[in-house]
């Protein structure tokens, strides 16, 4: 993992079943801005339903207690650990939730992903009594990924319709892979959408009343407003038509920005060498072809730092009054996330055949 390291004060809660109680609740929590009642409300609003396969991960947000202090929340749903109640009164395994709230501002400034949050938090064992917030370093990730999943691109557009998206037939995909898919989808939208995003690596199909916008399950849920239902590895199941308005427009922009430029390269079949003149001709042809159609800025890509990764420091309790801070390498500062800017859509073009370079070019090099 490369990139700047963002250090934040993480508020937390341990949620589950206490010995001798009939229901679930907050067993312990941090003594920061968020109180026990805030945690209980947030966790109860974003439940997954009874699950047979654990652990699972969900992402959501916590309402700010103070103006300008929004939080991204990551919940790790796990089976009982040593010393915890393993079975409920009905004989079913009890699930516990390790719930973490990270301040939105520093995460947005660093372009921090859900996967990076999960990697920083997944191995923490939360205290069983109330205590201080935890100061945690979260490492940034390079962007963009090597491959853009066409299903993720379509799901990103589907989210703009305002309806939830259910992904089926991904039981074989590990939790990290499903969380990575959620990250890829959100990486194709402005980062600011994460401030109100809810997603889960798995939900129970019979749990109809959950509030997740993007979720995995083994069957569609029945609801008053049907979800978009797509199938893993089958982007054609994510259907978007011009009637979907802004969602269709956004998908067209994504395809023209990410897919068409690569396809255009495959259509430039004139034979080239790697000497100075052929390289200059090829670069001029490709960049002129792309530039003539308009300039487009990628929606959510934080600047890729060039400095080496800052070593991860151990997790230590932080004062409840400490302010979250963002640290980077001495010579590199994470660039702010900018909104989408586009002057005109990028459309496929058929460039004219390039002029063949003269083998006896004036640079004196022998052309391969």
HELIX and SHEET records of a PDB file:
HELIX    1   1 UNK A   36  UNK A   45  1                                  10    
HELIX    2   2 UNK A  104  UNK A  110  1                                   7    
HELIX    3   3 UNK A  114  UNK A  121  1                                   8    
HELIX    4   4 UNK A  150  UNK A  159  1                                  10    
HELIX    5   5 UNK A  175  UNK A  187  1                                  13    
HELIX    6   6 UNK A  191  UNK A  196  5                                   6    
HELIX    7   7 UNK A  235  UNK A  237  5                                   3    
HELIX    8   8 UNK A  242  UNK A  244  5                                   3    
HELIX    9   9 UNK A  246  UNK A  254  1                                   9    
HELIX   10  10 UNK A  255  UNK A  259  3                                   5    
HELIX   11  11 UNK A  260  UNK A  267  1                                   8    
HELIX   12  12 UNK A  276  UNK A  291  1                                  16    
SHEET    1   A 9 UNK A  24  UNK A  29  0                                        
SHEET    2   A 9 UNK A   5  UNK A  17 -1                                        
SHEET    3   A 9 UNK A  95  UNK A 103 -1                                        
SHEET    4   A 9 UNK A  71  UNK A  79 -1                                        
SHEET    5   A 9 UNK A  56  UNK A  62 -1                                        
SHEET    6   A 9 UNK A 199  UNK A 200 -1                                        
SHEET    7   A 9 UNK A 214  UNK A 216  1                                        
SHEET    8   A 9 UNK A 165  UNK A 168  1                                        
SHEET    9   A 9 UNK A 228  UNK A 231  1                                        
SHEET    1   B 4 UNK A  24  UNK A  29  0                                        
SHEET    2   B 4 UNK A   5  UNK A  17 -1                                        
SHEET    3   B 4 UNK A 133  UNK A 139 -1                                        
SHEET    4   B 4 UNK A 316  UNK A 318 -1                                        
END                                                                             
